Amino acid sequence: MDVVSRRLELLKLEGLGLTQIEIVKQLSQKAECAQRTIYNDFETRAVWQPILQSVIKSEDVLLKITNRYEQIYRQASLRVLSSSNSYVQIGALNVMARVNSLMFETTVLPDLMSKLKVLEDKAKKGVFIP
């Protein structure tokens, strides 16, 4: 496994919620490298992570996140409709409400950030028209 693949896998495992120790153990076996190599990846991530993630287009990430939220919402909706346990239904409704909130933030935030950037640029030039 090459360095880029190993580091992408590290980010993936971390995104899945694994602890650093679990990631080191699992990834050192999978990549057939020393555990110290994985620890070094963690220690130097401030250097390589921005470079690695800059290759990824932000539009693609937004679509991927939106898709994940939609799938979570569908699974929760299925639990509400199919479960006879009221606690499961309440939990699923809670997940659905949270996903709606996150979906809104995900879709609206990029637009707000671009508008803010335009306003900041205008303010730097001394022109400010709201």
N, C-alpha and C positions, 0 to 999 in steps of 0.2 A: 504494500500500500504506500503510495507516494505521500509527500508532506501535505499537499493541498487536500487530498482525500481524507487523510487522518484528521486534519483540522476541521474540515467540514463535518465529519462524523462527530468530533468533539462538540461542536456547536449544536448538532442535532440531538445528541444525548443529553446535553445540558438543557436544551429546550424541552425535552421530554420530562425533565424534573429529576434526573439522576444526580446524586451527590458527586462531588469531585473525586472522592475515593472510589465510588462505583465506576465512574467514567474511566479513571486511570486503570483499574483492574480489567475492565471489559475491553477497553480500547488497546491496551498494551498486548493483550492476547490476540485480538483481531488483527492489529497492524504488525504483529510479531516484532515488537520493539521493547526497549526497556521502559519500565514505569517512569523512570527519571525523564525520559523523552516527553512523555505526556505531561508531567508536572512542568517541564520547561515550556511546553506549549501554553499552559495556563499562565505561567509567569510572564511570557512575552506576548500575550494576546493583544495588548494595547498597540503593539506594532503591526501585527499581521491581520487582526480581525477587520479593521477598517478597510484595508487593501482588499482582502478577500471578499468582503461584503459590498464593496463598491462595484464589483463586477456584476452584481445582481441589480437588475433594473427595478426601480421603486414601483413602477406600475405593475410589474409581475408579482411583486411581494404583496401589493394591495389586493390583487385578484386572488392570490393564494389565501390570504388571511380572510377575505370575505367568504371564500368557499368553505374554509374551516368553520367559521361561525355559522354558516348556513347548515352545514352538516350537523353541528352540535345542536342547533335549534331543532332540526328535524328529529334527531334522536330523542331529545327531551319531549318534543311534541308526541312522539310515539309512546313514550312512557306515560304521559298524562292520559292518553286515550286507552291504553291497553292494561294499565295496572289497576288492580282493585285496592291496593294499599294506599290509603290517603296520605301517608308520610312520603311515599314515593311520588305521588302526584304533586304534593306541595313542593318537594325538592325539585322536581322537573319544571314546575311553573317558575320557581326561583331562577333556575338556570335559563329558562326562556327569557325572563325579564332582564337578566344580566347580559345575555347575548344581544338582545335588542339595544341595550345601552352601549355595549362595545361596538356593535355594528354601526350605530349612529356616529360614535366617536371616530371610527376608522374611516368612514366615508366623508365626514365633514371636516375633520382635522386637516387633511392635506390642502383642501381648498382655502381654509382659514390661514394656513401657514403661507400659502402663495400670496394671498391678499396682504398679509402682514409684511411680507418681504417687499412688495411693491410700495407700501406705505413707508417702510424704512428707507428704501432707496430715494423716494421723493423727499423725505425729511432730511436726508444727507445732502441733497441738492438745494435745500432751502425752500422747496416747493411743497406745500402741504394743503391738499384739497381732499376733504373726507368724502 
